[in-house]
Amino acid sequence: MFKQILSPEILEKTIINPPVDYFEFLNLTTKMDVLLVEDSSIKGVYDINPFLPSKISDYKGSGSNIWAICDKNSIMDGMDDIKYKSYLNDINSSKRTINHIMSDKLGVEVDVEELSERDIIEYYQKRHLHLLNKMMNLSTTVDTLIPKQKFYERRIQEYREYTNYLRKWMRPRFVFKILKKIRNLFRRFKRFLNNKKNN
């Protein structure tokens, strides 16, 4: 999933480790400089965010510092014992938080240059194009490979994950076209699976 979403320049600097079981996960949380946890976005669904990420209690028990990416005025946003906070879809607040972490952990001071509205729009446009290209590559793969049920089921799950990612992070005006394409491909996969079951 990360390999599909991350841009090439970020992916080459990212180490993706294999999954671990729960007890090993708890042990690892005690060895990290900072643990990252993210709120669910409820914009357009609820007036007040009723959710609290399940990992927050594990993270608090670890003794490690926590970076919480919060939905404004959420339960997690109201927790005063979380050291680092930024906000969903707010690039500038994340830049300030990363600088704060670097200062605390590495003694590195960086001047944080706030992004303008134009810079932020350009960033989201680039992310949109990157994800659109990934979608086109997946679509081409589907058209060239021999259809197999498990293959299609995996692709359906990938499209669902992409849809959730886009709804969470991308601005609505950049998302509409790609979501429409995802829905069309999803319907095509479902028709294929239904036809396969009927035959």
C-alpha positions in Angstrom: 0.0 0.0 0.0 2.7 2.5 1.0 4.7 1.6 -2.2 1.6 2.6 -4.2 0.9 5.9 -2.4 4.3 7.4 -1.6 6.1 9.4 -4.3 9.3 7.9 -5.6 11.6 10.5 -3.9 9.9 9.8 -0.5 9.8 6.0 -1.0 13.5 5.8 -1.6 14.1 7.3 1.8 11.5 5.1 3.6 12.2 1.8 5.3 9.1 -0.4 5.4 9.5 -3.2 7.9 7.4 -6.4 8.0 4.3 -6.6 10.3 4.9 -7.8 13.9 2.6 -9.4 16.4 1.0 -7.4 19.2 3.5 -8.0 22.0 6.4 -7.3 19.8 4.6 -4.1 18.7 4.2 -3.1 22.3 7.9 -3.7 22.9 8.9 -1.6 19.8 6.8 1.4 21.0 9.1 1.7 24.0 12.2 2.1 21.7 10.9 4.8 19.4 11.8 8.5 19.6 8.3 9.5 18.4 5.2 7.5 17.8 2.8 8.8 15.0 -1.0 8.5 15.4 -3.7 10.1 13.2 -7.3 11.0 13.8 -10.1 10.0 11.5 -11.4 12.8 9.4 -15.1 13.5 10.0 -15.6 16.6 7.8 -19.0 16.6 6.3 -20.1 13.6 8.4 -20.3 14.7 12.1 -20.2 18.1 13.7 -17.9 16.8 16.5 -15.4 14.0 16.1 -16.6 11.0 18.2 -13.6 8.8 17.5 -10.4 8.2 19.3 -7.6 6.2 17.6 -7.3 2.8 19.3 -3.5 2.9 19.4 -3.4 6.0 21.6 -3.7 4.0 24.8 -0.8 1.7 23.8 1.3 4.7 22.8 0.6 6.4 26.1 1.7 3.3 28.0 5.0 3.2 26.1 6.6 6.2 27.7 7.7 7.5 24.2 6.7 10.9 22.8 3.7 11.0 20.6 3.0 13.0 17.5 -0.7 13.3 17.0 -2.2 14.5 13.7 -5.5 15.7 15.0 -8.9 16.6 13.6 -9.5 20.1 15.2 -11.4 19.9 18.5 -11.4 16.1 18.5 -11.0 14.0 21.7 -7.3 13.5 20.8 -6.8 17.2 20.1 -8.0 17.9 23.7 -5.4 15.6 25.3 -2.9 17.9 27.0 -0.3 15.1 27.7 0.5 14.6 24.0 3.8 16.5 23.3 3.6 17.0 19.5 0.4 17.9 17.6 -0.4 19.0 14.1 -3.7 19.0 12.2 -5.2 17.0 9.3 -4.8 18.6 5.9 -2.7 21.4 7.4 0.8 21.1 5.8 2.2 24.1 7.6 1.3 22.8 11.1 3.0 19.5 10.2 6.1 21.4 9.1 6.2 23.3 12.4 5.8 20.0 14.3 8.5 18.2 12.4 10.9 21.2 13.1 9.9 21.0 16.9 10.7 17.2 16.9 14.1 17.7 15.1 15.0 20.4 17.5 14.2 18.3 20.6 15.6 15.0 19.3 18.6 16.1 17.2 19.3 19.6 18.3 18.7 20.8 14.8 17.1 24.2 14.3 15.4 24.8 10.9 13.7 28.0 9.8 10.1 26.9 8.9 8.9 28.6 5.8 5.1 28.7 5.7 3.6 27.5 2.4 1.3 29.9 0.6 -2.1 28.8 -0.6 -0.7 28.6 -4.1 2.1 26.2 -3.0 -0.4 24.0 -1.1 -2.7 23.8 -4.2 0.3 22.9 -6.3 1.3 20.2 -3.8 -2.2 18.6 -3.9 -2.3 18.8 -7.7 1.0 16.9 -7.9 -0.3 14.3 -5.4 -3.4 14.0 -7.5 -1.4 13.4 -10.7 0.8 10.9 -8.9 -2.1 8.9 -7.7 -3.9 9.2 -11.0 -0.8 7.7 -12.7 -0.8 4.8 -10.2 -4.5 4.2 -10.9 -3.8 4.2 -14.7 -1.0 1.7 -14.2 -3.3 -0.6 -12.2 -6.0 -0.3 -14.8 -3.6 -1.2 -17.6 -2.4 -4.2 -15.6 -5.9 -5.4 -15.2 -6.5 -5.1 -19.0 -3.4 -7.0 -20.0 -3.4 -9.9 -17.4 -5.5 -13.0 -17.5 -8.5 -12.4 -15.2 -8.4 -14.4 -12.0 -10.7 -14.0 -9.1 -8.1 -13.5 -6.5 -6.3 -10.9 -8.7 -9.5 -8.9 -9.1 -10.3 -9.2 -5.4 -6.9 -7.8 -4.5 -7.5 -4.9 -7.0 -10.9 -4.1 -5.5 -9.2 -3.8 -2.1 -6.5 -1.6 -3.5 -9.1 0.7 -5.0 -11.0 0.9 -1.8 -7.8 1.9 0.1 -7.1 4.5 -2.5 -10.6 5.9 -2.2 -10.2 6.1 1.6 -6.8 7.8 1.2 -8.2 10.4 -1.2 -11.2 11.2 0.9 -9.0 11.7 4.0 -6.1 13.7 2.5 -7.0 15.3 -0.8 -9.1 18.4 -1.3 -12.5 17.8 -2.9 -11.9 19.8 -6.1 -9.0 17.5 -7.0 -10.6 14.3 -6.0 -13.9 14.1 -8.0 -12.5 12.9 -11.3 -10.3 10.2 -9.8 -13.0 8.9 -7.5 -15.3 8.7 -10.5 -12.8 6.5 -12.3 -12.3 4.3 -9.2 -16.0 3.8 -8.9 -16.3 2.8 -12.6 -13.4 0.3 -12.2 -14.8 -1.0 -9.0 -18.2 -1.6 -10.7 -16.4 -3.4 -13.6 -14.6 -5.7 -11.2 -17.8 -6.5 -9.4 -19.6 -7.3 -12.6 -16.7 -9.7 -13.5 -16.9 -11.5 -10.2 -20.7 -11.8 -10.4 -20.5 -13.2 -13.9 -17.8 -15.7 -12.7 -20.0 -16.8 -9.8 -23.1 -17.3 -12.1 -21.0 -19.3 -14.5 
